Amino acid sequence: MRHILGSVAGMAVLLAASVGAGLGQTTPSPGPTNPTSPPASNPQAQSGATIVINPTVDECRKGWDGSMKWTKEQFERFCTALQSSK
């Protein structure tokens, strides 16, 4: 009799554990930690905004020309910052 009672109790524990595990898998994960939108001053946050990539070291060595996507002032500022970061 004890053996049968022990087996039934063991099966009940296993059943409860598997039901708990199954319920845990269907629980939705938490949402975003910061649901507010980024500030409008952030150019990446604006729809359709172009991300400006700074000139490379090679481009800075060659120098600015009119066909580049930066103004001469932007180019010089980026290259100066690149030189000072080394």
A tleap script that builds the chain and sets N, CA, C and O, in Angstrom:
source leaprc.protein.ff14SB
mol = sequence {
  NMET ARG HIE ILE LEU GLY SER VAL ALA GLY
  MET ALA VAL LEU LEU ALA ALA SER VAL GLY
  ALA GLY LEU GLY GLN THR THR PRO SER PRO
  GLY PRO THR ASN PRO THR SER PRO PRO ALA
  SER ASN PRO GLN ALA GLN SER GLY ALA THR
  ILE VAL ILE ASN PRO THR VAL ASP GLU CYS
  ARG LYS GLY TRP ASP GLY SER MET LYS TRP
  THR LYS GLU GLN PHE GLU ARG PHE CYS THR
  ALA LEU GLN SER SER CLYS
}
set mol.1.N position { 0.815 -1.187 0.000 }
set mol.1.CA position { 0.000 0.000 0.000 }
set mol.1.C position { 0.864 1.258 0.000 }
set mol.1.O position { 0.558 2.214 -0.712 }
set mol.2.N position { 1.947 1.271 0.795 }
set mol.2.CA position { 2.827 2.438 0.843 }
set mol.2.C position { 3.478 2.692 -0.522 }
set mol.2.O position { 3.664 3.832 -0.950 }
set mol.3.N position { 3.813 1.588 -1.181 }
set mol.3.CA position { 4.467 1.716 -2.480 }
set mol.3.C position { 3.521 2.387 -3.480 }
set mol.3.O position { 3.948 3.256 -4.240 }
set mol.4.N position { 2.276 2.007 -3.487 }
set mol.4.CA position { 1.292 2.590 -4.396 }
set mol.4.C position { 1.064 4.056 -4.041 }
set mol.4.O position { 0.981 4.901 -4.933 }
set mol.5.N position { 0.961 4.367 -2.748 }
set mol.5.CA position { 0.772 5.752 -2.306 }
set mol.5.C position { 1.974 6.613 -2.695 }
set mol.5.O position { 1.810 7.755 -3.124 }
set mol.6.N position { 3.172 6.068 -2.548 }
set mol.6.CA position { 4.387 6.800 -2.927 }
set mol.6.C position { 4.456 7.056 -4.421 }
set mol.6.O position { 4.879 8.126 -4.859 }
set mol.7.N position { 4.039 6.071 -5.196 }
set mol.7.CA position { 4.043 6.235 -6.645 }
set mol.7.C position { 3.035 7.286 -7.086 }
set mol.7.O position { 3.330 8.107 -7.954 }
set mol.8.N position { 1.847 7.263 -6.490 }
set mol.8.CA position { 0.815 8.250 -6.831 }
set mol.8.C position { 1.283 9.647 -6.427 }
set mol.8.O position { 1.099 10.598 -7.186 }
set mol.9.N position { 1.880 9.785 -5.255 }
set mol.9.CA position { 2.378 11.088 -4.810 }
set mol.9.C position { 3.493 11.579 -5.740 }
set mol.9.O position { 3.549 12.762 -6.077 }
set mol.10.N position { 4.367 10.678 -6.147 }
set mol.10.CA position { 5.444 11.051 -7.063 }
set mol.10.C position { 4.916 11.505 -8.414 }
set mol.10.O position { 5.413 12.473 -8.988 }
set mol.11.N position { 3.908 10.805 -8.920 }
set mol.11.CA position { 3.313 11.192 -10.194 }
set mol.11.C position { 2.604 12.538 -10.084 }
set mol.11.O position { 2.614 13.335 -11.021 }
set mol.12.N position { 1.984 12.781 -8.919 }
set mol.12.CA position { 1.309 14.059 -8.716 }
set mol.12.C position { 2.315 15.203 -8.719 }
set mol.12.O position { 2.052 16.267 -9.280 }
set mol.13.N position { 3.461 14.983 -8.095 }
set mol.13.CA position { 4.513 16.011 -8.075 }
set mol.13.C position { 5.027 16.256 -9.489 }
set mol.13.O position { 5.201 17.404 -9.897 }
set mol.14.N position { 5.271 15.182 -10.238 }
set mol.14.CA position { 5.742 15.336 -11.616 }
set mol.14.C position { 4.703 16.040 -12.486 }
set mol.14.O position { 5.055 16.882 -13.312 }
set mol.15.N position { 3.431 15.702 -12.305 }
set mol.15.CA position { 2.371 16.345 -13.065 }
set mol.15.C position { 2.308 17.835 -12.734 }
set mol.15.O position { 2.176 18.664 -13.634 }
set mol.16.N position { 2.401 18.174 -11.463 }
set mol.16.CA position { 2.353 19.579 -11.055 }
set mol.16.C position { 3.553 20.339 -11.613 }
set mol.16.O position { 3.415 21.482 -12.048 }
set mol.17.N position { 4.720 19.717 -11.603 }
set mol.17.CA position { 5.922 20.371 -12.127 }
set mol.17.C position { 5.805 20.599 -13.637 }
set mol.17.O position { 6.180 21.663 -14.131 }
set mol.18.N position { 5.292 19.615 -14.367 }
set mol.18.CA position { 5.186 19.777 -15.817 }
set mol.18.C position { 4.114 20.800 -16.181 }
set mol.18.O position { 4.282 21.553 -17.141 }
set mol.19.N position { 3.013 20.838 -15.426 }
set mol.19.CA position { 1.981 21.852 -15.674 }
set mol.19.C position { 2.552 23.234 -15.385 }
set mol.19.O position { 2.318 24.168 -16.153 }
set mol.20.N position { 3.297 23.382 -14.292 }
set mol.20.CA position { 3.913 24.670 -13.956 }
set mol.20.C position { 4.904 25.114 -15.015 }
set mol.20.O position { 4.965 26.294 -15.360 }
set mol.21.N position { 5.684 24.168 -15.532 }
set mol.21.CA position { 6.646 24.504 -16.579 }
set mol.21.C position { 5.922 24.921 -17.855 }
set mol.21.O position { 6.354 25.848 -18.542 }
set mol.22.N position { 4.839 24.250 -18.169 }
set mol.22.CA position { 4.066 24.602 -19.358 }
set mol.22.C position { 3.449 25.976 -19.243 }
set mol.22.O position { 3.421 26.725 -20.220 }
set mol.23.N position { 2.955 26.320 -18.071 }
set mol.23.CA position { 2.386 27.651 -17.865 }
set mol.23.C position { 3.470 28.717 -17.926 }
set mol.23.O position { 3.235 29.814 -18.432 }
set mol.24.N position { 4.637 28.406 -17.420 }
set mol.24.CA position { 5.733 29.368 -17.439 }
set mol.24.C position { 6.185 29.702 -18.845 }
set mol.24.O position { 6.664 30.808 -19.094 }
set mol.25.N position { 6.041 28.769 -19.764 }
set mol.25.CA position { 6.454 29.021 -21.141 }
set mol.25.C position { 5.474 29.905 -21.878 }
set mol.25.O position { 5.863 30.568 -22.840 }
set mol.26.N position { 4.243 29.941 -21.476 }
set mol.26.CA position { 3.257 30.766 -22.166 }
set mol.26.C position { 3.155 32.159 -21.568 }
set mol.26.O position { 2.427 32.999 -22.096 }
set mol.27.N position { 3.862 32.423 -20.486 }
set mol.27.CA position { 3.821 33.747 -19.889 }
set mol.27.C position { 4.584 34.712 -20.792 }
set mol.27.O position { 5.734 34.445 -21.142 }
set mol.28.N position { 3.965 35.828 -21.175 }
set mol.28.CA position { 4.671 36.757 -22.057 }
set mol.28.C position { 5.860 37.398 -21.346 }
set mol.28.O position { 5.832 37.633 -20.138 }
set mol.29.N position { 6.890 37.671 -22.118 }
set mol.29.CA position { 8.054 38.332 -21.543 }
set mol.29.C position { 7.714 39.795 -21.268 }
set mol.29.O position { 6.791 40.341 -21.873 }
set mol.30.N position { 8.451 40.426 -20.363 }
set mol.30.CA position { 8.149 41.826 -20.061 }
set mol.30.C position { 8.387 42.713 -21.282 }
set mol.30.O position { 9.171 42.378 -22.170 }
set mol.31.N position { 7.703 43.833 -21.306 }
set mol.31.CA position { 7.815 44.769 -22.419 }
set mol.31.C position { 9.100 45.562 -22.360 }
set mol.31.O position { 9.988 45.255 -21.564 }
set mol.32.N position { 9.207 46.574 -23.191 }
set mol.32.CA position { 10.430 47.382 -23.221 }
set mol.32.C position { 10.637 48.095 -21.893 }
set mol.32.O position { 9.682 48.475 -21.215 }
set mol.33.N position { 11.898 48.266 -21.540 }
set mol.33.CA position { 12.209 48.921 -20.274 }
set mol.33.C position { 12.058 50.429 -20.369 }
set mol.33.O position { 11.898 51.105 -19.352 }
set mol.34.N position { 12.109 50.964 -21.595 }
set mol.34.CA position { 11.961 52.399 -21.779 }
set mol.34.C position { 10.957 52.639 -22.903 }
set mol.34.O position { 11.360 52.823 -24.052 }
set mol.35.N position { 9.663 52.641 -22.597 }
set mol.35.CA position { 8.674 52.748 -23.661 }
set mol.35.C position { 8.538 54.143 -24.252 }
set mol.35.O position { 7.849 54.309 -25.258 }
set mol.36.N position { 9.170 55.149 -23.660 }
set mol.36.CA position { 9.058 56.491 -24.208 }
set mol.36.C position { 9.937 56.618 -25.436 }
set mol.36.O position { 10.958 55.939 -25.546 }
set mol.37.N position { 9.552 57.477 -26.352 }
set mol.37.CA position { 10.333 57.641 -27.571 }
set mol.37.C position { 11.545 58.523 -27.310 }
set mol.37.O position { 11.524 59.344 -26.392 }
set mol.38.N position { 12.610 58.364 -28.110 }
set mol.38.CA position { 13.799 59.194 -27.944 }
set mol.38.C position { 13.472 60.660 -28.201 }
set mol.38.O position { 12.484 60.961 -28.872 }
set mol.39.N position { 14.281 61.572 -27.684 }
set mol.39.CA position { 14.006 62.992 -27.887 }
set mol.39.C position { 14.084 63.369 -29.357 }
set mol.39.O position { 14.806 62.737 -30.128 }
set mol.40.N position { 13.345 64.394 -29.742 }
set mol.40.CA position { 13.303 64.821 -31.137 }
set mol.40.C position { 14.643 65.369 -31.605 }
set mol.40.O position { 14.885 65.447 -32.810 }
set mol.41.N position { 15.520 65.750 -30.677 }
set mol.41.CA position { 16.825 66.279 -31.066 }
set mol.41.C position { 17.765 65.182 -31.553 }
set mol.41.O position { 18.825 65.483 -32.101 }
set mol.42.N position { 17.402 63.935 -31.365 }
set mol.42.CA position { 18.212 62.810 -31.809 }
set mol.42.C position { 17.923 62.564 -33.287 }
set mol.42.O position { 16.808 62.162 -33.619 }
set mol.43.N position { 18.896 62.792 -34.203 }
set mol.43.CA position { 18.611 62.639 -35.633 }
set mol.43.C position { 18.256 61.215 -36.023 }
set mol.43.O position { 17.551 61.017 -37.012 }
set mol.44.N position { 18.721 60.219 -35.281 }
set mol.44.CA position { 18.393 58.839 -35.612 }
set mol.44.C position { 16.949 58.519 -35.263 }
set mol.44.O position { 16.388 57.553 -35.781 }
set mol.45.N position { 16.337 59.320 -34.390 }
set mol.45.CA position { 14.973 59.045 -33.969 }
set mol.45.C position { 13.955 59.562 -34.971 }
set mol.45.O position { 12.783 59.190 -34.905 }
set mol.46.N position { 14.373 60.401 -35.884 }
set mol.46.CA position { 13.446 60.980 -36.834 }
set mol.46.C position { 13.286 60.060 -38.035 }
set mol.46.O position { 14.265 59.581 -38.609 }
set mol.47.N position { 12.061 59.831 -38.394 }
set mol.47.CA position { 11.769 58.945 -39.503 }
set mol.47.C position { 12.367 59.493 -40.797 }
set mol.47.O position { 12.164 60.661 -41.128 }
set mol.48.N position { 13.093 58.668 -41.518 }
set mol.48.CA position { 13.674 59.070 -42.790 }
set mol.48.C position { 14.946 59.884 -42.673 }
set mol.48.O position { 15.459 60.354 -43.688 }
set mol.49.N position { 15.476 60.071 -41.467 }
set mol.49.CA position { 16.696 60.862 -41.285 }
set mol.49.C position { 17.898 60.105 -41.821 }
set mol.49.O position { 17.939 58.875 -41.782 }
set mol.50.N position { 18.866 60.841 -42.317 }
set mol.50.CA position { 20.093 60.246 -42.831 }
set mol.50.C position { 21.142 60.248 -41.730 }
set mol.50.O position { 21.369 61.267 -41.079 }
set mol.51.N position { 21.769 59.120 -41.530 }
set mol.51.CA position { 22.837 59.023 -40.542 }
set mol.51.C position { 24.132 59.436 -41.232 }
set mol.51.O position { 24.499 58.871 -42.262 }
set mol.52.N position { 24.818 60.418 -40.665 }
set mol.52.CA position { 26.069 60.891 -41.243 }
set mol.52.C position { 27.212 60.093 -40.647 }
set mol.52.O position { 27.382 60.052 -39.429 }
set mol.53.N position { 27.989 59.465 -41.502 }
set mol.53.CA position { 29.142 58.693 -41.061 }
set mol.53.C position { 30.361 59.580 -41.233 }
set mol.53.O position { 30.567 60.172 -42.292 }
set mol.54.N position { 31.151 59.664 -40.203 }
set mol.54.CA position { 32.336 60.516 -40.239 }
set mol.54.C position { 33.336 60.008 -41.266 }
set mol.54.O position { 33.330 58.826 -41.610 }
set mol.55.N position { 34.200 60.900 -41.759 }
set mol.55.CA position { 35.220 60.485 -42.720 }
set mol.55.C position { 36.183 59.464 -42.106 }
set mol.55.O position { 36.425 59.457 -40.899 }
set mol.56.N position { 36.704 58.631 -42.948 }
set mol.56.CA position { 37.699 57.656 -42.499 }
set mol.56.C position { 39.069 58.320 -42.427 }
set mol.56.O position { 39.251 59.449 -42.884 }
set mol.57.N position { 40.015 57.613 -41.856 }
set mol.57.CA position { 41.386 58.133 -41.763 }
set mol.57.C position { 41.940 58.389 -43.165 }
set mol.57.O position { 42.594 59.405 -43.400 }
set mol.58.N position { 41.677 57.468 -44.094 }
set mol.58.CA position { 42.164 57.635 -45.469 }
set mol.58.C position { 41.551 58.869 -46.126 }
set mol.58.O position { 42.245 59.610 -46.823 }
set mol.59.N position { 40.259 59.094 -45.909 }
set mol.59.CA position { 39.613 60.279 -46.485 }
set mol.59.C position { 40.204 61.557 -45.900 }
set mol.59.O position { 40.389 62.542 -46.614 }
set mol.60.N position { 40.502 61.542 -44.602 }
set mol.60.CA position { 41.113 62.716 -43.978 }
set mol.60.C position { 42.502 62.969 -44.552 }
set mol.60.O position { 42.895 64.120 -44.742 }
set mol.61.N position { 43.240 61.912 -44.825 }
set mol.61.CA position { 44.586 62.068 -45.410 }
set mol.61.C position { 44.518 62.660 -46.809 }
set mol.61.O position { 45.355 63.483 -47.180 }
set mol.62.N position { 43.515 62.238 -47.593 }
set mol.62.CA position { 43.372 62.746 -48.964 }
set mol.62.C position { 42.931 64.201 -48.979 }
set mol.62.O position { 43.302 64.956 -49.877 }
set mol.63.N position { 42.137 64.598 -47.983 }
set mol.63.CA position { 41.651 65.973 -47.942 }
set mol.63.C position { 40.258 66.111 -48.535 }
set mol.63.O position { 39.749 65.212 -49.205 }
set mol.64.N position { 39.666 67.254 -48.271 }
set mol.64.CA position { 38.296 67.513 -48.698 }
set mol.64.C position { 38.236 67.903 -50.159 }
set mol.64.O position { 39.126 68.585 -50.669 }
set mol.65.N position { 37.172 67.463 -50.836 }
set mol.65.CA position { 36.876 67.982 -52.176 }
set mol.65.C position { 35.371 68.161 -52.285 }
set mol.65.O position { 34.617 67.612 -51.482 }
set mol.66.N position { 34.944 68.907 -53.250 }
set mol.66.CA position { 33.544 69.306 -53.388 }
set mol.66.C position { 32.568 68.169 -53.633 }
set mol.66.O position { 31.364 68.359 -53.464 }
set mol.67.N position { 33.043 66.996 -54.023 }
set mol.67.CA position { 32.124 65.884 -54.300 }
set mol.67.C position { 31.762 65.104 -53.034 }
set mol.67.O position { 30.964 64.168 -53.085 }
set mol.68.N position { 32.347 65.491 -51.903 }
set mol.68.CA position { 32.084 64.763 -50.663 }
set mol.68.C position { 30.726 65.134 -50.076 }
set mol.68.O position { 30.159 66.175 -50.408 }
set mol.69.N position { 30.219 64.284 -49.212 }
set mol.69.CA position { 28.903 64.496 -48.603 }
set mol.69.C position { 28.955 65.454 -47.419 }
set mol.69.O position { 27.914 65.763 -46.841 }
set mol.70.N position { 30.123 65.927 -47.049 }
set mol.70.CA position { 30.274 66.871 -45.944 }
set mol.70.C position { 30.648 68.240 -46.484 }
set mol.70.O position { 31.229 68.346 -47.563 }
set mol.71.N position { 30.323 69.269 -45.753 }
set mol.71.CA position { 30.842 70.592 -46.085 }
set mol.71.C position { 32.303 70.612 -45.667 }
set mol.71.O position { 32.754 69.745 -44.918 }
set mol.72.N position { 33.035 71.600 -46.152 }
set mol.72.CA position { 34.451 71.676 -45.803 }
set mol.72.C position { 34.619 71.851 -44.296 }
set mol.72.O position { 35.521 71.271 -43.693 }
set mol.73.N position { 33.740 72.657 -43.694 }
set mol.73.CA position { 33.814 72.880 -42.241 }
set mol.73.C position { 33.546 71.598 -41.470 }
set mol.73.O position { 34.254 71.291 -40.511 }
set mol.74.N position { 32.525 70.843 -41.880 }
set mol.74.CA position { 32.218 69.575 -41.214 }
set mol.74.C position { 33.387 68.608 -41.348 }
set mol.74.O position { 33.787 67.955 -40.384 }
set mol.75.N position { 33.924 68.528 -42.557 }
set mol.75.CA position { 35.027 67.615 -42.831 }
set mol.75.C position { 36.230 67.947 -41.945 }
set mol.75.O position { 36.827 67.057 -41.339 }
set mol.76.N position { 36.575 69.213 -41.875 }
set mol.76.CA position { 37.722 69.621 -41.059 }
set mol.76.C position { 37.479 69.349 -39.578 }
set mol.76.O position { 38.384 68.925 -38.859 }
set mol.77.N position { 36.252 69.594 -39.131 }
set mol.77.CA position { 35.918 69.340 -37.727 }
set mol.77.C position { 36.007 67.838 -37.410 }
set mol.77.O position { 36.567 67.450 -36.384 }
set mol.78.N position { 35.457 67.005 -38.290 }
set mol.78.CA position { 35.501 65.559 -38.077 }
set mol.78.C position { 36.933 65.047 -38.081 }
set mol.78.O position { 37.316 64.249 -37.226 }
set mol.79.N position { 37.723 65.509 -39.046 }
set mol.79.CA position { 39.114 65.041 -39.143 }
set mol.79.C position { 39.940 65.527 -37.956 }
set mol.79.O position { 40.802 64.799 -37.463 }
set mol.80.N position { 39.685 66.754 -37.491 }
set mol.80.CA position { 40.393 67.251 -36.298 }
set mol.80.C position { 40.038 66.399 -35.086 }
set mol.80.O position { 40.912 66.052 -34.292 }
set mol.81.N position { 38.769 66.064 -34.943 }
set mol.81.CA position { 38.337 65.221 -33.824 }
set mol.81.C position { 38.957 63.823 -33.931 }
set mol.81.O position { 39.334 63.218 -32.928 }
set mol.82.N position { 39.054 63.326 -35.168 }
set mol.82.CA position { 39.641 62.004 -35.385 }
set mol.82.C position { 41.121 62.018 -35.011 }
set mol.82.O position { 41.612 61.071 -34.396 }
set mol.83.N position { 41.829 63.070 -35.373 }
set mol.83.CA position { 43.245 63.179 -35.044 }
set mol.83.C position { 43.461 63.290 -33.536 }
set mol.83.O position { 44.394 62.697 -32.993 }
set mol.84.N position { 42.594 64.055 -32.857 }
set mol.84.CA position { 42.770 64.256 -31.416 }
set mol.84.C position { 42.375 63.029 -30.606 }
set mol.84.O position { 42.782 62.897 -29.451 }
set mol.85.N position { 41.591 62.132 -31.189 }
set mol.85.CA position { 41.168 60.933 -30.448 }
set mol.85.C position { 42.241 59.855 -30.453 }
set mol.85.O position { 42.117 58.861 -29.739 }
set mol.86.N position { 43.274 60.032 -31.232 }
set mol.86.CA position { 44.321 59.002 -31.302 }
set mol.86.C position { 45.352 59.174 -30.235 }
set mol.86.O position { 46.297 58.390 -30.157 }
savepdb mol mol.pdb
quit
